[in-house]
Amino acid sequence: MISYIIMNKKIDILIIIINIFFFLYYAVQLLFFTDEFARANLGFFNHAVAGLSEIIGIIFVTFSIGLIAIVFRGVDRQLPIFFSIFVFQLTCSINFWRYVITDSPGETNIEVITVNAYLFTAITLLSGILYLRNYSKL
């Protein structure tokens, strides 16, 4: 029984760490490589796009910091951050798939949108698993 609890805790921590790396990857892209990221993913770059990209990067850093704190404090009573992250990831996934299904990638190409759709869907599924596994503790 004890080993089962320890294994479940390790799986939860692994899912949280994967989420941290996911958010930090996109945060670095959005904050440090704003021009390149915008051109590659949106097809163009201007100051409005740069500002919005940086704000989203800051949100991703904030999610990462919250998840890092959860690694040290535990998942108990962390419903607001888990729910916020899950809803954010779910809506991003749906939005990316909307572009893929309608084949309207805008200024970028459909392959880039499809890769982002798969990545966000995978991380959303992991977050959903974490959320459901720990629902009673949250």
ROSE-4610 file (N, C-alpha, C; in Angstrom, 1 decimal, always signed):
// ROSE-4610
residu = [M/M/M/I/I/I/S/S/S/Y/Y/Y/I/I/I/I/I/I/M/M/M/N/N/N/K/K/K/K/K/K/I/I/I/D/D/D/I/I/I/L/L/L/I/I/I/I/I/I/I/I/I/I/I/I/N/N/N/I/I/I/F/F/F/F/F/F/F/F/F/L/L/L/Y/Y/Y/Y/Y/Y/A/A/A/V/V/V/Q/Q/Q/L/L/L/L/L/L/F/F/F/F/F/F/T/T/T/D/D/D/E/E/E/F/F/F/A/A/A/R/R/R/A/A/A/N/N/N/L/L/L/G/G/G/F/F/F/F/F/F/N/N/N/H/H/H/A/A/A/V/V/V/A/A/A/G/G/G/L/L/L/S/S/S/E/E/E/I/I/I/I/I/I/G/G/G/I/I/I/I/I/I/F/F/F/V/V/V/T/T/T/F/F/F/S/S/S/I/I/I/G/G/G/L/L/L/I/I/I/A/A/A/I/I/I/V/V/V/F/F/F/R/R/R/G/G/G/V/V/V/D/D/D/R/R/R/Q/Q/Q/L/L/L/P/P/P/I/I/I/F/F/F/F/F/F/S/S/S/I/I/I/F/F/F/V/V/V/F/F/F/Q/Q/Q/L/L/L/T/T/T/C/C/C/S/S/S/I/I/I/N/N/N/F/F/F/W/W/W/R/R/R/Y/Y/Y/V/V/V/I/I/I/T/T/T/D/D/D/S/S/S/P/P/P/G/G/G/E/E/E/T/T/T/N/N/N/I/I/I/E/E/E/V/V/V/I/I/I/T/T/T/V/V/V/N/N/N/A/A/A/Y/Y/Y/L/L/L/F/F/F/T/T/T/A/A/A/I/I/I/T/T/T/L/L/L/L/L/L/S/S/S/G/G/G/I/I/I/L/L/L/Y/Y/Y/L/L/L/R/R/R/N/N/N/Y/Y/Y/S/S/S/K/K/K/L/L/L]
num = [1/1/1/2/2/2/3/3/3/4/4/4/5/5/5/6/6/6/7/7/7/8/8/8/9/9/9/10/10/10/11/11/11/12/12/12/13/13/13/14/14/14/15/15/15/16/16/16/17/17/17/18/18/18/19/19/19/20/20/20/21/21/21/22/22/22/23/23/23/24/24/24/25/25/25/26/26/26/27/27/27/28/28/28/29/29/29/30/30/30/31/31/31/32/32/32/33/33/33/34/34/34/35/35/35/36/36/36/37/37/37/38/38/38/39/39/39/40/40/40/41/41/41/42/42/42/43/43/43/44/44/44/45/45/45/46/46/46/47/47/47/48/48/48/49/49/49/50/50/50/51/51/51/52/52/52/53/53/53/54/54/54/55/55/55/56/56/56/57/57/57/58/58/58/59/59/59/60/60/60/61/61/61/62/62/62/63/63/63/64/64/64/65/65/65/66/66/66/67/67/67/68/68/68/69/69/69/70/70/70/71/71/71/72/72/72/73/73/73/74/74/74/75/75/75/76/76/76/77/77/77/78/78/78/79/79/79/80/80/80/81/81/81/82/82/82/83/83/83/84/84/84/85/85/85/86/86/86/87/87/87/88/88/88/89/89/89/90/90/90/91/91/91/92/92/92/93/93/93/94/94/94/95/95/95/96/96/96/97/97/97/98/98/98/99/99/99/100/100/100/101/101/101/102/102/102/103/103/103/104/104/104/105/105/105/106/106/106/107/107/107/108/108/108/109/109/109/110/110/110/111/111/111/112/112/112/113/113/113/114/114/114/115/115/115/116/116/116/117/117/117/118/118/118/119/119/119/120/120/120/121/121/121/122/122/122/123/123/123/124/124/124/125/125/125/126/126/126/127/127/127/128/128/128/129/129/129/130/130/130/131/131/131/132/132/132/133/133/133/134/134/134/135/135/135/136/136/136/137/137/137/138/138/138]
x = [+0.8/+0.0/+0.9/+1.9/+2.8/+3.5/+3.9/+4.6/+3.7/+2.4/+1.4/+1.2/+1.2/+1.0/+2.3/+3.5/+4.7/+4.8/+4.4/+4.3/+3.4/+2.2/+1.2/+1.8/+2.5/+3.1/+4.1/+4.9/+6.0/+5.4/+4.3/+3.6/+3.1/+2.5/+2.0/+3.1/+4.2/+5.3/+5.9/+5.9/+6.4/+5.5/+4.2/+3.3/+3.4/+3.6/+3.8/+5.1/+6.2/+7.5/+7.4/+6.7/+6.5/+5.7/+4.7/+4.0/+4.9/+5.8/+6.8/+7.6/+8.2/+9.1/+8.3/+7.1/+6.2/+6.0/+5.6/+5.4/+6.7/+7.8/+9.1/+9.6/+9.4/+9.8/+9.1/+7.8/+7.0/+7.3/+7.5/+7.9/+9.2/+10.2/+11.5/+11.3/+10.5/+10.2/+9.5/+8.6/+7.8/+8.5/+9.3/+10.0/+11.4/+12.1/+13.5/+13.6/+12.8/+12.8/+11.5/+11.0/+9.7/+9.5/+10.5/+10.5/+10.4/+11.3/+11.4/+10.2/+9.7/+8.5/+7.3/+7.1/+6.0/+6.0/+7.2/+7.3/+7.0/+7.6/+7.4/+6.0/+5.3/+4.0/+2.9/+3.1/+2.0/+2.2/+3.4/+3.7/+4.1/+4.0/+4.4/+4.8/+5.4/+5.8/+5.5/+5.0/+4.9/+4.9/+4.8/+4.9/+3.7/+2.5/+1.4/+1.5/+2.0/+2.2/+3.3/+4.3/+5.4/+4.9/+4.1/+3.5/+2.6/+1.8/+0.9/+1.7/+2.7/+3.5/+4.3/+4.8/+5.4/+4.5/+3.3/+2.3/+2.0/+1.8/+1.5/+2.7/+4.0/+5.2/+5.2/+4.8/+4.8/+3.8/+2.6/+1.6/+2.2/+2.9/+3.5/+4.6/+5.4/+6.3/+5.6/+4.5/+3.7/+3.1/+2.6/+2.1/+3.3/+4.5/+5.6/+6.0/+6.0/+6.4/+5.4/+4.1/+3.0/+3.2/+3.6/+3.8/+5.0/+6.1/+7.3/+7.0/+6.2/+5.8/+5.0/+4.2/+3.4/+4.2/+5.3/+6.2/+6.8/+7.1/+7.6/+6.5/+5.4/+4.3/+3.3/+3.2/+2.2/+1.0/+0.2/-1.0/-2.2/-2.2/-3.3/-3.8/-5.1/-5.7/-5.2/-4.8/-4.3/-5.3/-6.6/-7.6/-7.5/-7.4/-7.5/-6.4/-5.2/-4.1/-4.2/-4.6/-4.7/-5.9/-7.0/-8.2/-7.9/-7.2/-6.8/-5.9/-4.9/-4.0/-4.7/-5.5/-6.3/-7.2/-7.9/-8.9/-8.1/-7.0/-6.2/-5.6/-5.1/-4.6/-5.7/-6.8/-7.9/-8.4/-8.6/-9.0/-8.0/-6.7/-5.7/-5.7/-5.9/-5.9/-7.1/-8.3/-9.5/-9.2/-8.6/-8.4/-7.4/-6.3/-5.4/-6.1/-6.9/-7.6/-8.6/-9.2/-10.1/-9.4/-8.2/-7.4/-7.1/-6.7/-6.4/-7.6/-8.7/-9.9/-10.5/-10.4/-10.9/-9.9/-8.6/-7.5/-7.3/-7.4/-7.1/-6.1/-4.8/-3.7/-3.3/-4.0/-3.6/-2.3/-1.4/-0.2/+0.9/+0.7/+1.7/+1.2/+1.9/+1.5/+0.8/+0.0/-0.8/+0.0/+1.3/+2.1/+2.5/+2.8/+3.2/+2.0/+0.8/-0.4/-0.7/-0.5/-0.8/+0.1/+1.4/+2.4/+2.0/+1.6/+1.2/-0.1/-1.0/-2.3/-2.0/-1.1/-0.7/-0.1/+0.9/+1.6/+0.6/-0.2/-1.2/-2.2/-2.6/-3.5/-2.9/-1.7/-0.9/-0.8/-0.4/-0.2/-1.5/-2.6/-3.9/-4.4/-4.1/-4.5/-3.7/-2.4/-1.7/-2.2/-2.5/-3.1/-4.4/-5.2/-6.5/-6.4/-5.4/-5.1/-4.7/-3.8/-3.4/-4.6/-5.4/-6.6/-7.6/-7.8/-8.8/-8.2/-6.9/-6.2/-6.3/-6.3/-6.1/-7.4/-8.5/-9.7/-10.1/-10.0/-10.5/-9.6/-8.3/-7.3/-7.4/-7.9/-7.9/-9.0]
y = [-1.2/+0.0/+1.3/+1.3/+2.4/+2.6/+1.5/+1.7/+2.2/+1.9/+2.4/+3.9/+4.3/+5.8/+6.5/+6.0/+6.6/+6.6/+5.6/+5.5/+6.5/+6.7/+7.7/+9.1/+9.3/+10.6/+10.9/+9.9/+10.1/+10.4/+9.7/+10.0/+11.4/+11.8/+13.2/+14.2/+14.0/+14.9/+14.9/+13.7/+13.6/+14.4/+14.3/+15.1/+16.6/+17.0/+18.4/+18.9/+18.1/+18.5/+18.6/+17.7/+17.8/+19.1/+19.4/+20.7/+21.9/+21.8/+22.9/+23.1/+22.0/+22.2/+22.6/+22.2/+22.6/+24.1/+24.6/+26.1/+26.9/+26.4/+27.1/+27.1/+26.0/+26.0/+27.1/+27.2/+28.2/+29.6/+29.7/+31.0/+31.6/+30.7/+31.1/+31.6/+30.8/+31.1/+32.5/+32.7/+33.9/+35.1/+35.0/+36.1/+36.4/+35.4/+35.7/+35.6/+34.9/+34.8/+35.2/+36.3/+36.8/+37.0/+37.7/+37.9/+36.6/+35.7/+34.5/+33.6/+33.6/+32.8/+33.3/+34.6/+35.2/+35.0/+35.1/+34.9/+33.4/+32.5/+31.1/+30.6/+31.1/+30.6/+31.4/+32.7/+33.6/+34.1/+34.0/+34.4/+35.8/+36.6/+38.0/+38.5/+39.7/+40.3/+41.8/+42.3/+43.7/+44.0/+45.2/+45.5/+45.0/+45.0/+44.5/+43.0/+42.3/+40.8/+40.6/+41.4/+41.2/+41.4/+42.5/+42.7/+41.6/+41.1/+40.0/+38.7/+38.5/+37.3/+37.4/+38.5/+38.7/+38.5/+39.0/+38.8/+37.3/+36.6/+35.2/+34.4/+34.9/+34.3/+34.5/+35.7/+36.0/+35.1/+34.8/+33.9/+32.5/+32.1/+30.8/+30.7/+31.7/+31.7/+31.6/+32.4/+32.4/+31.0/+30.3/+28.9/+28.0/+28.2/+27.4/+27.6/+28.8/+29.1/+28.5/+28.6/+27.9/+26.4/+25.8/+24.4/+24.0/+24.8/+24.5/+24.5/+25.5/+25.6/+24.3/+23.8/+22.6/+21.4/+21.3/+20.2/+20.1/+21.2/+21.3/+21.2/+21.7/+21.8/+20.6/+20.0/+18.9/+19.4/+18.5/+18.8/+19.1/+18.9/+19.1/+20.5/+20.7/+22.0/+23.0/+22.5/+23.4/+23.5/+23.3/+23.3/+24.6/+25.8/+26.9/+26.9/+26.6/+26.6/+25.5/+24.3/+23.1/+23.4/+23.9/+24.1/+25.2/+26.3/+27.4/+26.9/+26.1/+25.6/+24.6/+23.7/+22.8/+23.5/+24.5/+25.2/+26.0/+26.6/+27.3/+26.4/+25.2/+24.3/+23.7/+23.4/+22.9/+23.9/+25.2/+26.2/+26.4/+26.4/+26.5/+25.4/+24.1/+23.0/+23.1/+23.4/+23.5/+24.6/+25.7/+26.8/+26.3/+25.6/+25.1/+24.1/+23.2/+22.2/+22.9/+24.0/+24.8/+25.2/+25.7/+26.1/+24.9/+23.8/+22.6/+22.1/+22.0/+21.4/+22.3/+23.6/+24.5/+24.8/+24.3/+24.5/+26.0/+26.8/+28.3/+28.7/+28.4/+28.8/+30.3/+31.1/+32.5/+32.7/+33.5/+33.8/+32.8/+31.8/+30.7/+29.5/+28.3/+27.1/+26.2/+25.3/+24.3/+23.3/+23.0/+22.1/+22.6/+23.9/+24.5/+24.5/+24.8/+24.8/+23.4/+22.4/+21.0/+20.5/+20.9/+20.5/+21.1/+22.4/+23.0/+22.4/+22.0/+21.4/+20.0/+19.2/+18.0/+18.2/+19.1/+19.4/+19.8/+20.8/+21.3/+20.2/+19.4/+18.3/+17.3/+16.9/+15.9/+16.5/+17.7/+18.3/+18.5/+18.8/+18.9/+17.5/+16.5/+15.1/+14.8/+15.1/+14.9/+15.7/+16.9/+17.8/+17.2/+16.8/+16.2/+14.9/+14.1/+12.9/+13.3/+14.3/+14.8/+15.3/+16.1/+16.7/+15.6/+14.6/+13.5/+12.6/+12.3/+11.5/+12.1/+13.4/+14.1/+14.9/+14.7/+15.5/+15.5/+14.4/+14.4/+15.2/+15.4/+16.1/+17.6/+17.9/+19.3/+20.1]
z = [+0.0/+0.0/+0.0/+0.8/+0.9/-0.5/-1.1/-2.4/-3.5/-3.4/-4.3/-4.2/-2.9/-2.7/-3.2/-2.9/-3.3/-4.9/-5.5/-7.0/-7.6/-7.0/-7.4/-7.3/-6.2/-5.9/-7.0/-7.3/-8.3/-9.7/-10.0/-11.3/-11.3/-10.2/-10.2/-10.4/-9.7/-9.8/-11.2/-11.8/-13.2/-14.2/-14.0/-14.8/-14.6/-13.4/-13.0/-13.7/-13.6/-14.2/-15.7/-16.3/-17.8/-18.1/-17.3/-17.5/-17.3/-16.3/-16.1/-17.3/-17.8/-19.0/-20.2/-20.4/-21.5/-21.5/-20.3/-20.2/-20.3/-19.7/-19.8/-21.3/-22.0/-23.4/-24.2/-24.1/-24.8/-24.2/-22.9/-22.3/-22.9/-23.0/-23.6/-25.0/-25.8/-27.2/-27.3/-26.4/-26.5/-25.9/-24.9/-24.3/-24.9/-25.3/-25.8/-27.3/-27.9/-29.4/-30.0/-29.5/-29.9/-31.4/-32.0/-33.4/-34.2/-33.9/-34.7/-34.4/-33.2/-32.8/-33.6/-33.6/-34.3/-35.8/-36.4/-37.8/-38.1/-37.3/-37.6/-37.3/-36.3/-35.9/-36.4/-36.6/-37.0/-38.4/-38.9/-40.3/-40.4/-39.4/-39.4/-38.1/-38.0/-36.7/-36.7/-35.7/-35.5/-33.9/-33.5/-32.1/-31.3/-31.9/-31.2/-30.9/-31.9/-31.8/-30.8/-30.8/-29.8/-28.4/-28.2/-26.8/-26.4/-27.2/-26.8/-26.6/-27.4/-27.2/-25.9/-25.5/-24.2/-23.1/-23.2/-22.1/-21.9/-23.0/-22.9/-22.3/-22.7/-22.1/-20.6/-20.2/-18.7/-18.0/-18.7/-18.1/-18.0/-19.0/-18.9/-17.8/-17.6/-16.5/-15.2/-15.1/-13.8/-13.6/-14.6/-14.4/-13.9/-14.5/-14.2/-12.7/-12.3/-10.9/-9.9/-10.3/-9.5/-9.4/-10.5/-10.5/-9.8/-9.9/-9.1/-7.6/-7.2/-5.7/-5.4/-6.3/-6.0/-5.8/-6.6/-6.5/-5.1/-4.5/-3.1/-2.0/-2.3/-1.2/-1.3/-2.5/-2.7/-3.4/-3.9/-4.7/-3.9/-2.6/-1.8/-1.8/-2.0/-2.0/-3.0/-4.2/-5.3/-6.4/-6.2/-7.2/-8.1/-7.6/-8.5/-9.6/-9.2/-10.3/-11.2/-10.7/-11.6/-12.6/-12.1/-12.9/-13.9/-13.5/-14.5/-15.6/-15.2/-16.2/-17.2/-16.6/-17.5/-18.4/-18.0/-18.8/-19.9/-19.5/-20.5/-21.6/-21.2/-22.1/-23.0/-22.4/-23.2/-24.3/-23.9/-24.9/-25.9/-25.6/-26.6/-27.6/-27.0/-27.9/-28.9/-28.3/-29.2/-30.3/-29.9/-30.8/-31.9/-31.6/-32.6/-33.5/-32.9/-33.8/-34.7/-34.2/-35.1/-36.4/-36.2/-37.4/-38.3/-37.7/-38.4/-39.2/-38.5/-39.1/-40.3/-40.1/-41.1/-42.2/-42.0/-42.9/-43.2/-42.1/-42.3/-41.3/-41.6/-40.7/-40.7/-41.5/-41.6/-42.3/-41.7/-42.3/-42.2/-41.4/-41.2/-42.0/-41.8/-42.5/-41.6/-42.1/-41.4/-40.6/-41.0/-40.3/-38.9/-38.8/-37.6/-36.6/-37.1/-36.3/-35.8/-36.7/-36.4/-35.3/-35.4/-34.3/-33.0/-33.0/-31.7/-31.2/-32.1/-31.7/-31.0/-31.6/-31.0/-29.6/-29.5/-28.3/-27.2/-27.5/-26.5/-26.1/-27.1/-26.8/-25.8/-26.1/-25.2/-23.8/-23.7/-22.4/-21.7/-22.4/-21.8/-21.3/-22.0/-21.5/-20.3/-20.2/-19.0/-17.8/-18.1/-17.0/-16.5/-17.5/-17.2/-16.3/-16.6/-15.8/-14.4/-14.3/-13.0/-12.2/-12.9/-12.2/-11.7/-12.6/-12.2/-11.1/-11.2/-10.2/-8.8/-8.7/-7.5/-7.1/-7.8/-7.6/-6.1/-5.4/-4.0/-3.1/-3.5/-2.7/-3.0/-4.2/-4.6/-3.9]
